[in-house]
Amino acid sequence: MKKNLILFVVLLFGIVGCDDDESKGEINNWNNWGTEGNSCYPNSTCNEGLICEDDICVTEDATAQPGEEGGPCLAGDECNEGLICEDDICVTDDASPLPGEEGGPCLAGDECNEGLICEDDICITDDATAQPGEEGGPCLAGDECNEGLECVEDICVIDTTPDPGEEGGPCLADDRCNSGLLCYQTVCEIDADHDGHPAILDCDDNNHYVFPGYVEVCNSQCNYGIRSCMSSGQWSQCTADADCACAAPGDTREVDCGFCGTTTQHCNTDFEWELPTQCSGGGECFPGMEQRERCGFCGTITRNCAQDCTWPEFTTQCENPGECLPGYPVYTTEGCGDTGAMKEMTCNNLCEVAPVTDATCISEVPVPARENTTDTSGNLDYKAEVCIPAEQVYFTMDEQTEVTLSPFCIDIYEVTNTRYQECVDAGFCQTVTWDATEWNLPVTNVTWYDAMNFCRWDGGRTLPTRSEWLLASKGPVPNNPTYPWGEESTSSELVVVGNYYDYKQAVDLMNAGVSYYGIYSLLGNVEEWGYDSWIANFVPSILNPYITDPEGEKCHNGASYTVSNFYSYLYWSEKPNVGNNHIGFRCARRFIHNLNPQGN
């Protein structure tokens, strides 16, 4: 016996003494075995009053017995006194309201304790029952309710009927709606892309090029086809053949692709025709397809795809251009004399101006100028503008003609490629090709319509008039410099022109050649589309003039890197539907709606 006891002690000591893993802490100390919270004995037992659970000693009463609180329910879902059975566990009975109490079952005869009433066999607060005409209460006589409520199935509920002009509400007078909405069948509907088609009838209400009648290329797993936007606002089924089976690997066939294009298709080792990756002779559009471009504030111009799958030039005039852009401030010089001062008006959803009661005349810009920020890549976005108060400017070099302008703002920099790309990505502007290294160079190869579309997208802006551009370039009377920077002779540090450069440069390169108002490249780099039509030697009126000729070309101001002879008054002409690699633009924020048209 003594020998066996010694052997047990040796074995026991060997078990605990040879493990020096300190990370197990006191719980593995054999001196603590069998005590509460520590390891059980090797035979799964513990000291008196403790039981072994998961190799840990715990108080014996830690595990609730059947019928006790926290323990399993007894037979028939019963529990000890004061407890009830919920989900097969005994819990305190006061976890559920007693009969007659709030939230508890009603007493006999649908009675409840004082201050409570019985509804649907549950006791609730008496004032929870709304009075007639109140929210949740029965309707008054004649299906009436208190203000702001409406009667629905004899119950007064919050009136959610949209107000006139709001989304889902009736149209205002003259079929108008609030900004961003379109009156369709007497109801104001969303028209997010402002293409004249409500979202419910628009296959893509975020792209103003897509509307009923629009056609685009689509494909199955192996073939190309087309689909069109139907009058219901849904896409038609793609015409691409979904049958991809072919007879023998290596077989080829000629198939149609894109718009008017053809391509060679190959049969792969799975006996399926492969989807071609190249299309030869593809055009720009599907014959008869209509394309619309925005013009003015609310207007559109249209063109139809020719039979050779190419877009012809826009030949129609701008339809319903409007006077202003809904949702943006608009002003008038009416009642403010010839000083250029202006007073506030409103612009409705039809781009029409309406007066504001008690508006006063002001000569300063009514809003702060926009400042530069950085884009997602950490680069400067070149969106800063300068705001100019009401001023006079020499319209001609001989200083014989002065014009007066109302307050306006104008971009400090020419619009860059990356800035224009934001409009393309938004589905509002036409794609322009440029190299990634040219992100801060002025965008070019844009038409006059493209430039106007961008400015309108960029916060309701527009192109500067000839007079506004001259004031930004030369400063107010009596200033009349030869160049925007003054009279200093030209150099490669002042201007990007053909004398010194053979290509356009970054829009902020010429900081020594800024104008009176600190504006870059009003001479040099690229010529800039203006708002006016071009009429040679035209002399305008005195207040806020712009030159218009519906059949004429558009003006573009300044000089580009292709020009060697230049001065501040330089301007050119080009067809509005033609883009050029030396013509870009900058935007202006004009507040008045009543420019004075001059010309043909």
C-alpha positions as CSV (number, residue, x, y, z in Angstrom):
1,M,0.0,0.0,0.0
2,K,2.7,2.5,0.9
3,K,4.5,1.6,-2.3
4,N,1.4,2.3,-4.4
5,L,0.8,5.6,-2.6
6,I,4.4,6.8,-3.4
7,L,3.9,5.8,-7.0
8,F,0.6,7.8,-7.2
9,V,2.3,10.9,-5.8
10,V,5.3,10.6,-8.2
11,L,2.9,10.2,-11.1
12,L,0.8,13.1,-10.0
13,F,3.8,15.3,-9.5
14,G,5.2,14.3,-12.8
15,I,2.0,15.3,-14.5
16,V,2.0,18.8,-13.1
17,G,5.6,19.4,-12.6
18,C,6.8,18.7,-16.1
19,D,4.6,21.3,-17.8
20,D,6.2,24.7,-17.5
21,D,3.7,26.5,-19.9
22,E,3.3,29.7,-17.9
23,S,0.6,30.9,-20.3
24,K,-1.9,28.6,-18.6
25,G,-1.6,30.6,-15.4
26,E,-3.0,29.6,-12.0
27,I,-5.8,27.6,-13.5
28,N,-3.3,24.8,-14.2
29,N,-1.7,24.9,-10.8
30,W,-2.5,21.6,-9.2
31,N,-2.7,23.2,-5.8
32,N,-6.0,24.9,-7.1
33,W,-7.5,21.8,-8.6
34,G,-11.1,21.2,-7.4
35,T,-11.7,24.8,-6.3
36,E,-14.4,27.1,-7.8
37,G,-13.3,28.6,-11.1
38,N,-10.3,26.2,-11.5
39,S,-9.7,22.9,-13.2
40,C,-11.5,19.8,-12.1
41,Y,-9.6,16.8,-10.7
42,P,-8.4,14.3,-13.3
43,N,-11.4,12.1,-12.5
44,S,-13.8,15.1,-13.3
45,T,-14.7,15.8,-9.7
46,C,-14.5,18.9,-7.5
47,N,-14.5,19.8,-3.8
48,E,-17.7,19.6,-1.8
49,G,-20.5,21.9,-3.0
50,L,-19.0,22.2,-6.5
51,I,-19.6,20.3,-9.8
52,C,-17.5,19.9,-12.9
53,E,-18.8,21.5,-16.0
54,D,-16.5,21.8,-19.1
55,D,-13.5,20.8,-16.9
56,I,-14.1,23.9,-14.7
57,C,-15.4,23.7,-11.1
58,V,-18.6,25.8,-10.6
59,T,-21.1,26.2,-7.7
60,E,-23.5,23.3,-7.7
61,D,-26.5,25.7,-7.6
62,A,-25.1,27.7,-10.7
63,T,-27.2,25.4,-12.8
64,A,-30.9,26.1,-12.2
65,Q,-33.0,23.0,-11.5
66,P,-36.1,22.3,-13.5
67,G,-39.0,24.6,-12.5
68,E,-36.6,27.2,-10.9
69,E,-35.8,30.6,-12.4
70,G,-33.5,30.1,-15.4
71,G,-34.0,26.4,-15.4
72,P,-36.0,24.3,-17.8
73,C,-39.8,24.2,-17.5
74,L,-41.5,21.3,-15.8
75,A,-44.0,19.0,-17.6
76,G,-46.9,20.8,-19.1
77,D,-44.9,24.1,-19.4
78,E,-45.2,24.6,-15.6
79,C,-42.8,26.4,-13.3
80,N,-42.5,27.0,-9.6
81,E,-44.7,29.7,-7.9
82,G,-44.0,33.2,-9.2
83,L,-42.5,32.0,-12.4
84,I,-43.9,31.4,-15.9
85,C,-42.6,29.3,-18.8
86,E,-41.3,31.1,-21.8
87,D,-39.4,29.3,-24.6
88,D,-39.0,26.3,-22.3
89,I,-37.2,28.5,-19.6
90,C,-38.7,29.5,-16.3
91,V,-38.7,33.3,-15.9
92,T,-40.1,35.7,-13.3
93,D,-43.8,36.1,-13.7
94,D,-43.7,39.9,-13.5
95,A,-41.9,39.9,-16.9
96,S,-45.4,40.0,-18.4
97,P,-48.0,42.6,-17.3
98,L,-50.7,41.2,-15.0
99,P,-54.3,41.1,-16.2
100,G,-55.8,44.6,-15.9
101,E,-52.4,46.3,-16.1
102,E,-51.2,48.3,-19.1
103,G,-50.1,45.9,-21.8
104,G,-51.7,43.0,-20.0
105,P,-54.8,41.0,-20.9
106,C,-58.1,42.6,-20.0
107,L,-60.1,41.5,-16.9
108,A,-63.5,39.8,-17.1
109,G,-66.1,42.0,-18.9
110,D,-63.4,43.8,-20.9
111,E,-62.4,45.8,-17.8
112,C,-59.0,47.2,-16.9
113,N,-57.4,49.0,-14.0
114,E,-58.1,52.7,-13.5
115,G,-57.0,55.0,-16.3
116,L,-56.9,52.1,-18.8
117,I,-59.3,50.8,-21.4
118,C,-59.6,47.4,-23.1
119,E,-58.9,47.3,-26.9
120,D,-58.4,43.9,-28.7
121,D,-58.3,42.2,-25.2
122,I,-55.2,44.3,-24.2
123,C,-55.3,47.1,-21.6
124,I,-54.0,50.4,-22.9
125,T,-53.8,54.0,-21.7
126,D,-57.2,55.7,-22.0
127,D,-55.8,58.7,-23.8
128,A,-54.2,56.4,-26.4
129,T,-57.6,56.5,-28.1
130,A,-57.6,59.6,-30.3
131,Q,-60.7,61.8,-30.3
132,P,-62.8,62.3,-33.4
133,G,-61.0,64.4,-36.0
134,E,-57.6,63.8,-34.4
135,E,-54.8,61.6,-35.8
136,G,-55.8,58.0,-35.4
137,G,-59.3,58.9,-34.3
138,P,-62.6,58.5,-36.2
139,C,-63.4,61.0,-38.9
140,L,-65.8,63.8,-38.3
141,A,-69.1,64.2,-40.1
142,G,-68.7,64.5,-43.8
143,D,-65.4,62.5,-43.7
144,E,-63.6,65.6,-42.3
145,C,-60.6,65.7,-40.0
146,N,-58.6,68.4,-38.2
147,E,-56.1,70.5,-40.2
148,G,-53.2,68.6,-41.8
149,L,-55.2,65.3,-41.6
150,E,-57.3,63.4,-44.1
151,C,-60.0,60.8,-43.7
152,V,-59.0,57.3,-44.9
153,E,-61.4,54.4,-44.2
154,D,-63.1,56.5,-41.5
155,I,-59.8,57.1,-39.6
156,C,-58.0,60.5,-39.5
157,V,-54.4,60.1,-40.8
158,I,-51.6,62.6,-41.7
159,D,-52.4,64.1,-45.1
160,T,-49.6,62.9,-47.4
161,T,-51.1,64.4,-50.5
162,P,-48.3,66.4,-52.2
163,D,-48.8,70.1,-52.6
164,P,-49.3,71.5,-56.1
165,G,-46.0,71.7,-57.9
166,E,-44.4,69.0,-55.8
167,E,-43.5,65.5,-56.9
168,G,-46.7,63.5,-57.3
169,G,-48.8,66.7,-56.8
170,P,-51.0,68.5,-59.3
171,C,-49.2,70.8,-61.8
172,L,-49.3,74.5,-61.1
173,A,-50.8,77.0,-63.5
174,D,-49.6,76.9,-67.1
175,D,-48.5,73.2,-66.6
176,R,-45.6,74.3,-64.3
177,C,-43.9,72.3,-61.5
178,N,-41.2,73.0,-59.0
179,S,-37.5,72.7,-60.1
180,G,-36.4,69.3,-61.3
181,L,-40.0,68.2,-62.0
182,L,-42.0,67.9,-65.2
183,C,-45.8,68.3,-65.7
184,Y,-47.0,65.0,-67.2
185,Q,-50.8,64.4,-67.5
186,T,-51.5,67.1,-64.9
187,V,-49.1,65.5,-62.3
188,C,-45.6,66.7,-61.4
189,E,-43.1,63.9,-62.1
190,I,-39.4,63.6,-61.7
191,D,-37.2,64.4,-64.7
192,A,-33.7,64.2,-63.3
193,D,-31.9,64.6,-66.6
194,H,-34.2,67.4,-67.9
195,D,-34.8,65.7,-71.3
196,G,-38.5,66.4,-71.3
197,H,-39.5,62.9,-70.4
198,P,-40.6,61.9,-66.9
199,A,-38.7,59.2,-65.1
200,I,-41.6,56.8,-65.4
201,L,-41.3,57.0,-69.2
202,D,-37.5,57.3,-69.4
203,C,-35.2,54.3,-69.8
204,D,-32.4,56.1,-68.1
205,D,-33.4,59.3,-66.3
206,N,-29.8,60.1,-65.4
207,N,-28.7,60.4,-69.1
208,H,-30.4,63.1,-71.1
209,Y,-29.3,61.4,-74.4
210,V,-31.6,58.5,-73.5
211,F,-35.3,58.8,-74.0
212,P,-38.1,57.0,-76.0
213,G,-36.7,56.3,-79.5
214,Y,-33.0,56.1,-78.4
215,V,-31.2,53.0,-79.8
216,E,-28.0,51.4,-78.4
217,V,-25.9,48.4,-79.1
218,C,-26.4,45.3,-76.9
219,N,-25.1,41.8,-77.0
220,S,-25.8,38.2,-75.9
221,Q,-23.1,35.8,-74.9
222,C,-22.0,35.4,-78.5
223,N,-23.7,38.0,-80.8
224,Y,-24.3,41.7,-81.1
225,G,-27.7,43.4,-81.5
226,I,-29.6,46.5,-80.7
227,R,-32.3,47.6,-78.3
228,S,-34.4,50.7,-78.2
229,C,-36.0,52.7,-75.5
230,M,-39.8,52.2,-75.9
231,S,-42.6,54.7,-75.2
232,S,-43.3,52.8,-72.0
233,G,-39.9,53.8,-70.6
234,Q,-38.7,50.2,-70.8
235,W,-35.9,48.8,-73.0
236,S,-37.0,46.5,-75.8
237,Q,-35.5,43.0,-75.9
238,C,-32.0,42.9,-77.4
239,T,-32.0,41.6,-81.0
240,A,-28.8,39.7,-80.5
241,D,-29.1,36.0,-81.3
242,A,-28.7,33.9,-78.1
243,D,-28.0,30.6,-80.0
244,C,-24.2,30.2,-79.8
245,A,-23.9,26.7,-81.1
246,C,-21.5,26.2,-84.1
247,A,-20.7,23.1,-86.2
248,A,-16.9,22.7,-85.9
249,P,-14.1,24.5,-84.0
250,G,-12.2,26.8,-86.3
251,D,-15.2,27.7,-88.5
252,T,-15.7,31.4,-89.2
253,R,-18.6,33.6,-90.4
254,E,-19.3,37.3,-91.1
255,V,-21.8,39.0,-88.8
256,D,-23.2,42.5,-88.2
257,C,-21.9,44.5,-85.2
258,G,-22.3,47.9,-83.8
259,F,-24.0,50.5,-86.0
260,C,-23.6,49.4,-89.7
261,G,-20.4,47.4,-88.9
262,T,-19.3,43.9,-89.7
263,T,-16.9,41.5,-88.0
264,T,-15.5,37.9,-88.3
265,Q,-16.8,35.4,-85.7
266,H,-14.9,32.3,-84.7
267,C,-16.1,28.9,-83.5
268,N,-14.2,27.8,-80.3
269,T,-13.4,24.3,-79.0
270,D,-16.6,24.3,-77.0
271,F,-18.5,24.4,-80.3
272,E,-19.8,27.9,-79.5
273,W,-19.4,31.1,-81.5
274,E,-17.2,33.6,-79.7
275,L,-18.3,37.2,-79.1
276,P,-16.2,39.3,-81.5
277,T,-13.9,41.9,-79.8
278,Q,-13.5,44.2,-82.9
279,C,-16.0,45.7,-85.2
280,S,-15.0,47.1,-88.7
281,G,-16.8,49.9,-90.4
282,G,-19.1,50.7,-87.5
283,G,-20.9,54.0,-87.5
284,E,-22.0,56.5,-84.8
285,C,-25.7,55.7,-84.7
286,F,-28.6,53.7,-86.1
287,P,-30.4,55.2,-89.1
288,G,-33.4,57.4,-88.1
289,M,-32.3,57.6,-84.5
290,E,-32.9,61.0,-82.9
291,Q,-30.4,62.9,-80.8
292,R,-31.1,66.0,-78.7
293,E,-28.7,68.6,-77.3
294,R,-29.5,71.2,-74.8
295,C,-29.3,74.9,-75.8
296,G,-30.1,78.1,-74.0
297,F,-31.6,77.4,-70.5
298,C,-34.5,75.1,-71.3
299,G,-34.2,74.6,-75.1
300,T,-33.2,71.7,-77.3
301,I,-31.9,71.2,-80.8
302,T,-32.3,67.9,-82.6
303,R,-30.8,65.8,-85.4
304,N,-31.5,62.4,-87.0
305,C,-29.0,59.7,-87.9
306,A,-28.3,59.3,-91.6
307,Q,-28.6,56.1,-93.5
308,D,-24.8,55.6,-93.4
309,C,-25.0,55.5,-89.6
310,T,-23.4,59.0,-89.1
311,W,-24.7,62.1,-87.4
312,P,-25.3,65.1,-89.6
313,E,-24.6,68.6,-88.3
314,F,-27.2,70.2,-86.2
315,T,-29.3,72.4,-88.5
316,T,-32.3,73.3,-86.4
317,Q,-32.5,76.3,-84.3
318,C,-32.8,76.2,-80.5
319,E,-36.4,75.5,-79.5
320,N,-37.7,77.2,-76.4
321,P,-34.4,78.4,-75.0
322,G,-36.0,80.2,-72.0
323,E,-34.9,83.2,-70.1
324,C,-33.3,81.7,-67.0
325,L,-32.4,78.5,-65.2
326,P,-34.9,77.3,-62.6
327,G,-33.7,77.2,-59.1
328,Y,-30.9,79.8,-59.6
329,P,-31.0,83.5,-58.8
330,V,-32.0,85.8,-61.6
331,Y,-32.0,89.6,-61.8
332,T,-33.2,92.4,-64.1
333,T,-32.0,95.9,-64.8
334,E,-35.6,97.1,-65.3
335,G,-36.3,99.9,-62.9
336,C,-32.6,100.4,-62.1
337,G,-31.6,102.9,-64.9
338,D,-28.5,102.5,-67.1
339,T,-26.0,102.1,-64.3
340,G,-25.8,98.3,-64.6
341,A,-27.5,97.9,-61.2
342,M,-30.0,95.1,-61.0
343,K,-32.8,93.7,-58.7
344,E,-33.9,90.2,-57.9
345,M,-36.4,88.1,-59.8
346,T,-37.5,84.5,-59.6
347,C,-37.3,81.8,-62.3
348,N,-40.0,79.2,-62.7
349,N,-39.8,75.7,-64.0
350,L,-40.5,76.8,-67.6
351,C,-37.4,79.1,-67.5
352,E,-39.6,82.2,-67.3
353,V,-38.8,85.2,-65.1
354,A,-41.3,86.5,-62.5
355,P,-41.0,89.6,-60.3
356,V,-40.1,89.7,-56.6
357,T,-42.1,92.1,-54.3
358,D,-40.0,95.0,-52.8
359,A,-36.8,94.0,-54.6
360,T,-34.1,96.7,-54.5
361,C,-31.4,97.6,-57.0
362,I,-27.8,96.5,-56.3
363,S,-24.5,97.0,-58.1
364,E,-22.5,94.3,-56.4
365,V,-22.5,90.5,-57.0
366,P,-25.1,89.0,-54.7
367,V,-23.2,85.8,-54.0
368,P,-19.6,84.8,-53.0
369,A,-17.2,83.8,-55.7
370,R,-16.5,80.1,-56.1
371,E,-13.0,79.0,-54.9
372,N,-10.6,76.3,-55.9
373,T,-10.8,72.9,-54.1
374,T,-8.9,69.6,-54.8
375,D,-10.4,66.6,-56.6
376,T,-10.3,63.0,-55.5
377,S,-6.7,62.7,-56.7
378,G,-5.6,65.6,-54.6
379,N,-5.1,67.9,-57.7
380,L,-6.4,71.4,-57.9
381,D,-9.8,71.5,-59.7
382,Y,-9.4,75.0,-61.2
383,K,-13.0,75.9,-60.5
384,A,-12.3,79.3,-59.0
385,E,-14.0,82.4,-60.3
386,V,-13.8,86.1,-59.8
387,C,-16.8,88.3,-59.4
388,I,-17.0,91.7,-61.0
389,P,-19.4,94.5,-59.9
390,A,-21.3,96.8,-62.3
391,E,-18.8,98.6,-64.5
392,Q,-18.1,100.3,-67.8
393,V,-15.7,98.9,-70.4
394,Y,-14.3,100.1,-73.8
395,F,-15.8,98.0,-76.5
396,T,-13.6,99.3,-79.2
397,M,-9.8,99.9,-79.3
398,D,-10.3,103.6,-80.2
399,E,-12.2,104.2,-76.9
400,Q,-15.2,105.7,-78.8
401,T,-17.7,103.1,-77.5
402,E,-18.3,102.4,-73.9
403,V,-20.8,99.8,-72.6
404,T,-22.1,99.2,-69.1
405,L,-22.4,95.8,-67.6
406,S,-24.3,94.4,-64.7
407,P,-22.5,92.3,-62.0
408,F,-21.2,88.9,-63.1
409,C,-18.7,86.2,-62.2
410,I,-16.2,84.5,-64.6
411,D,-13.8,81.6,-64.4
412,I,-10.3,82.5,-63.4
413,Y,-9.0,79.5,-65.6
414,E,-10.0,78.0,-68.9
415,V,-12.0,74.8,-68.4
416,T,-9.6,71.9,-68.0
417,N,-9.9,68.3,-69.4
418,T,-10.6,66.8,-66.0
419,R,-13.2,69.4,-65.2
420,Y,-15.0,68.7,-68.5
421,Q,-14.7,65.0,-67.9
422,E,-16.9,65.3,-64.8
423,C,-19.7,66.5,-67.0
424,V,-19.1,63.6,-69.4
425,D,-19.1,61.1,-66.5
426,A,-22.4,62.6,-65.4
427,G,-23.9,61.8,-68.8
428,F,-24.5,65.4,-69.7
429,C,-21.6,66.2,-72.0
430,Q,-20.2,64.6,-75.2
431,T,-17.0,62.6,-74.9
432,V,-13.7,64.4,-75.7
433,T,-10.5,62.4,-76.2
434,W,-7.4,63.6,-74.2
435,D,-4.2,62.1,-72.8
436,A,-3.9,61.5,-69.1
437,T,-0.9,63.8,-68.9
438,E,-3.1,66.7,-70.1
439,W,-5.4,66.7,-67.1
440,N,-4.7,70.4,-66.3
441,L,-4.6,71.6,-69.9
442,P,-7.7,73.4,-71.4
443,V,-10.2,71.1,-73.0
444,T,-10.5,71.6,-76.8
445,N,-12.3,70.1,-79.8
446,V,-15.6,71.1,-78.2
447,T,-18.4,72.8,-80.2
448,W,-20.2,76.0,-79.0
449,Y,-23.1,73.8,-78.1
450,D,-20.8,71.5,-76.0
451,A,-19.4,74.5,-74.2
452,M,-22.9,75.9,-73.4
453,N,-24.0,72.5,-72.2
454,F,-21.1,72.2,-69.8
455,C,-21.6,75.7,-68.4
456,R,-25.3,75.0,-67.8
457,W,-24.4,71.7,-66.1
458,D,-21.8,73.5,-64.0
459,G,-24.2,75.3,-61.7
460,G,-26.4,77.1,-64.2
461,R,-23.5,79.1,-65.8
462,T,-23.2,80.2,-69.4
463,L,-20.6,81.6,-71.8
464,P,-19.4,85.2,-71.3
465,T,-20.6,87.8,-73.7
466,R,-18.1,89.7,-75.8
467,S,-18.5,92.7,-73.5
468,E,-18.0,90.6,-70.3
469,W,-15.0,89.0,-71.8
470,L,-13.4,92.4,-72.6
471,L,-14.1,93.7,-69.1
472,A,-12.5,90.6,-67.6
473,S,-9.5,91.0,-69.9
474,K,-8.9,94.8,-69.8
475,G,-10.5,96.0,-66.6
476,P,-13.0,98.9,-66.3
477,V,-12.8,102.4,-67.9
478,P,-10.4,104.2,-68.0
479,N,-8.2,101.0,-68.4
480,N,-7.5,100.1,-72.0
481,P,-4.3,98.0,-72.1
482,T,-2.9,96.5,-75.3
483,Y,-2.6,93.1,-73.5
484,P,-4.4,91.8,-70.4
485,W,-1.3,92.2,-68.3
486,G,-0.6,95.8,-69.5
487,E,1.8,97.2,-72.0
488,E,4.9,95.1,-71.3
489,S,6.3,93.4,-74.3
490,T,5.3,89.8,-74.8
491,S,7.5,86.9,-73.6
492,S,7.2,83.2,-72.9
493,E,6.5,84.0,-69.3
494,L,3.5,86.1,-70.1
495,V,1.6,84.4,-72.9
496,V,1.2,81.0,-74.6
497,V,1.3,81.9,-78.3
498,G,3.0,80.6,-81.5
499,N,6.0,82.8,-80.9
500,Y,7.0,80.7,-78.0
501,Y,5.0,77.5,-77.9
502,D,3.7,74.9,-80.3
503,Y,1.0,73.4,-78.1
504,K,-1.4,74.4,-75.3
505,Q,-0.1,74.5,-71.7
506,A,-1.4,74.2,-68.2
507,V,-4.2,76.7,-67.4
508,D,-2.3,78.2,-64.5
509,L,1.1,78.5,-66.1
510,M,1.1,82.2,-67.0
511,N,0.8,83.7,-63.6
512,A,2.8,86.8,-64.8
513,G,0.3,87.4,-67.6
514,V,-2.9,87.6,-65.6
515,S,-5.5,90.4,-66.3
516,Y,-6.6,93.4,-64.2
517,Y,-8.9,91.0,-62.2
518,G,-6.3,88.2,-61.8
519,I,-7.7,86.0,-64.6
520,Y,-5.3,83.6,-66.5
521,S,-4.8,83.2,-70.3
522,L,-7.4,85.7,-71.6
523,L,-4.9,86.0,-74.3
524,G,-3.0,82.9,-75.4
525,N,-3.1,79.2,-74.8
526,V,-6.5,78.6,-76.5
527,E,-9.1,80.9,-78.0
528,E,-12.4,80.9,-76.1
529,W,-16.0,80.4,-77.2
530,G,-18.2,83.4,-76.3
531,Y,-21.9,83.8,-76.0
532,D,-22.3,86.2,-79.0
533,S,-22.7,85.7,-82.7
534,W,-20.0,87.2,-84.9
535,I,-20.8,90.3,-86.9
536,A,-17.8,92.3,-88.2
537,N,-17.3,95.9,-86.9
538,F,-20.6,95.8,-85.0
539,V,-21.2,98.7,-82.5
540,P,-23.4,97.7,-79.6
541,S,-25.8,99.6,-77.4
542,I,-24.8,101.0,-74.0
543,L,-26.3,98.5,-71.5
544,N,-25.5,94.7,-71.3
545,P,-25.3,94.1,-75.1
546,Y,-24.9,90.8,-76.9
547,I,-24.7,90.2,-80.6
548,T,-27.1,87.8,-82.1
549,D,-27.5,86.3,-85.6
550,P,-29.5,83.1,-85.8
551,E,-28.0,82.1,-89.1
552,G,-24.5,83.3,-88.3
553,E,-21.3,81.9,-86.8
554,K,-20.3,82.3,-83.1
555,C,-17.6,84.5,-81.7
556,H,-14.5,83.1,-80.0
557,N,-12.1,85.5,-78.2
558,G,-8.4,85.9,-77.7
559,A,-5.5,84.2,-79.2
560,S,-4.1,80.6,-79.1
561,Y,-0.8,78.8,-79.3
562,T,-1.3,78.8,-83.1
563,V,-1.3,82.7,-83.3
564,S,1.7,85.0,-83.5
565,N,0.1,88.4,-83.9
566,F,-2.3,89.3,-81.1
567,Y,-3.8,92.0,-78.8
568,S,-6.6,92.3,-76.2
569,Y,-9.5,93.0,-78.7
570,L,-8.7,90.0,-80.9
571,Y,-11.7,87.8,-81.8
572,W,-12.7,85.2,-84.4
573,S,-15.7,83.3,-85.8
574,E,-16.6,79.7,-86.2
575,K,-19.7,77.6,-86.9
576,P,-21.3,76.6,-83.6
577,N,-21.3,72.9,-84.4
578,V,-17.6,72.7,-85.2
579,G,-14.9,71.8,-82.6
580,N,-11.2,72.8,-83.0
581,N,-8.0,71.8,-81.3
582,H,-7.2,75.5,-80.5
583,I,-10.6,76.6,-79.2
584,G,-11.6,76.0,-75.6
585,F,-13.8,78.1,-73.3
586,R,-14.4,79.4,-69.8
587,C,-17.8,79.9,-68.1
588,A,-19.5,83.0,-66.6
589,R,-22.2,83.3,-64.0
590,R,-24.6,86.0,-65.3
591,F,-27.4,87.1,-63.0
592,I,-29.5,89.3,-65.2
593,H,-31.9,87.7,-67.7
594,N,-32.5,90.7,-69.8
595,L,-29.4,91.2,-72.0
596,N,-30.0,93.6,-74.9
597,P,-29.8,91.6,-78.2
598,Q,-28.3,93.4,-81.1
599,G,-27.8,92.4,-84.7
600,N,-29.6,90.6,-87.4
